[in-house]
Every structure is written in C-alpha cells, then in structure tokens.
C-alpha cells in the first residue's frame, strides 16, 4: 500500500507564494509520474502539473510561468512552488502518484493524498 501526505497549504495574499510538498511512503518499488491537481468549490478536479521520474514536466495553461513542479526521487517527494498566486488559485490541492508497488509480484498503483487547502485572499 502506498500513502501520500501533503503539506504546505495555507492562506496567502494575492501575489504571494506557497510551496506544497507531497511525500510518498509504503510498499514502493518505483514511482513513474507524480502530479498536482486541484479542486475549487463547485468545480471538477483539474490537473495543475505533472512530472515524470526523468524530470519531464507538463503544466496547465493557467499556471505556466507561475508554478514550478519538481521532485526528489531519493525521497519520493514532489513539490509545487506557486508564485504570483491569485484568488482564482484558491482550491484544495491534491497530490497524485503512479508507479509499481513491491510484491511479489510487482503491481501497479495509483495513489492520492488527502488534499491541502490553498486560499488566496486580501
């Protein structure tokens, strides 16, 4: 079983910054893709950014140039540096990871964190 624990959310003024962290633990053999998603009140969950084990990244258009995703493979941890935050960034941010869990046999997994609240308000 693989668990994800997020941290780093909070309340920030418009234009401010936050860094989210997500640490994976448990029966991990390897993690391929790690990513951040968010869900605002009354809206569907949407992808924010993803990063592969090799470091390739992909961002949603609405965060390009403001957010940076990066990971520490040795620590099974992914980060989201969020700059120039705006009120429309207010949401619960969820971490996701997919890869292989220890066996035998090896088996694929997809795990979600519990979510961390980000609120941007003056």
PLY file of the C-alpha trace (Angstrom):
ply
format ascii 1.0
element vertex 122
property float x
property float y
property float z
element edge 121
property int vertex1
property int vertex2
end_header
0.00 0.00 0.00
1.24 3.48 -0.88
0.39 6.60 1.07
0.79 10.25 0.09
0.99 13.02 2.67
0.75 16.65 1.56
1.80 19.77 3.42
2.39 23.45 2.82
-1.07 24.84 2.16
-2.41 27.96 3.82
-3.74 31.48 3.39
-1.79 33.95 1.30
-2.39 37.42 -0.14
-2.67 37.92 -3.91
0.78 37.98 -5.43
2.18 35.79 -2.67
3.88 32.42 -2.81
3.49 28.98 -1.29
5.35 25.71 -1.65
3.45 22.44 -1.41
5.15 19.16 -0.60
3.95 15.59 -1.02
5.84 12.62 0.38
5.08 9.08 -0.74
5.69 6.11 1.53
4.83 2.44 1.82
5.49 -0.52 -0.43
7.06 1.45 -3.25
9.13 -0.21 -5.93
9.19 2.75 -8.28
7.23 5.92 -8.97
6.73 6.99 -12.57
4.55 10.07 -12.65
3.82 12.45 -9.77
1.47 15.35 -10.08
-0.65 18.02 -8.52
-4.36 18.52 -9.08
-6.80 20.99 -7.60
-10.49 21.27 -6.95
-12.23 24.57 -6.28
-15.68 24.71 -4.65
-18.36 23.71 -7.11
-15.85 22.71 -9.78
-14.34 19.48 -11.03
-10.85 18.40 -10.10
-8.32 19.59 -12.67
-4.70 18.85 -13.43
-2.20 21.51 -12.43
1.20 19.98 -13.20
2.89 16.60 -13.57
6.49 15.42 -13.54
7.95 12.11 -14.65
10.75 10.20 -12.99
13.06 11.53 -15.67
12.12 15.12 -14.91
9.83 15.88 -17.83
7.08 18.28 -16.85
3.71 19.38 -18.12
1.68 22.34 -16.87
-1.86 23.54 -17.23
-2.01 26.74 -19.22
-3.39 28.70 -16.29
-0.23 28.13 -14.19
2.51 28.35 -16.80
5.16 30.80 -15.75
3.86 30.97 -12.17
4.09 27.43 -10.79
7.02 25.02 -10.87
6.83 21.30 -10.16
9.91 19.34 -9.17
10.67 16.11 -7.36
13.31 14.43 -5.25
13.35 10.82 -6.39
15.55 9.72 -3.48
12.89 10.97 -1.05
9.85 10.00 -3.16
8.71 13.59 -2.74
7.17 16.05 -5.18
6.93 19.79 -4.70
4.86 22.57 -6.21
6.30 26.06 -5.97
3.48 28.51 -6.50
4.29 32.16 -7.19
2.10 35.13 -8.12
-0.91 33.46 -6.56
-4.31 34.85 -7.44
-7.75 34.41 -5.85
-8.73 32.03 -8.65
-5.98 29.68 -7.45
-7.99 29.06 -4.28
-8.71 25.33 -4.10
-7.89 22.10 -2.37
-4.68 20.79 -3.91
-4.20 17.04 -4.22
-1.06 15.06 -4.87
-1.14 12.01 -7.12
1.45 9.34 -7.83
1.55 6.29 -10.04
4.09 3.51 -10.30
4.86 -0.01 -9.13
4.37 -1.39 -5.62
6.58 -4.06 -4.12
5.49 -7.68 -4.35
5.95 -10.26 -5.26
4.57 -9.77 -7.70
5.12 -6.15 -8.60
1.80 -4.41 -9.14
0.83 -1.01 -10.40
-0.64 1.61 -8.10
-2.31 5.00 -8.26
-2.47 6.94 -5.02
-4.00 10.23 -3.92
-3.18 12.41 -0.97
-5.78 13.78 1.41
-5.55 17.29 -0.01
-4.25 20.58 1.33
-6.20 23.84 1.27
-4.78 26.87 -0.52
-6.65 30.13 -0.05
-5.68 33.38 -1.79
-7.40 36.43 -0.43
-6.72 40.00 0.54
0 1
1 2
2 3
3 4
4 5
5 6
6 7
7 8
8 9
9 10
10 11
11 12
12 13
13 14
14 15
15 16
16 17
17 18
18 19
19 20
20 21
21 22
22 23
23 24
24 25
25 26
26 27
27 28
28 29
29 30
30 31
31 32
32 33
33 34
34 35
35 36
36 37
37 38
38 39
39 40
40 41
41 42
42 43
43 44
44 45
45 46
46 47
47 48
48 49
49 50
50 51
51 52
52 53
53 54
54 55
55 56
56 57
57 58
58 59
59 60
60 61
61 62
62 63
63 64
64 65
65 66
66 67
67 68
68 69
69 70
70 71
71 72
72 73
73 74
74 75
75 76
76 77
77 78
78 79
79 80
80 81
81 82
82 83
83 84
84 85
85 86
86 87
87 88
88 89
89 90
90 91
91 92
92 93
93 94
94 95
95 96
96 97
97 98
98 99
99 100
100 101
101 102
102 103
103 104
104 105
105 106
106 107
107 108
108 109
109 110
110 111
111 112
112 113
113 114
114 115
115 116
116 117
117 118
118 119
119 120
120 121
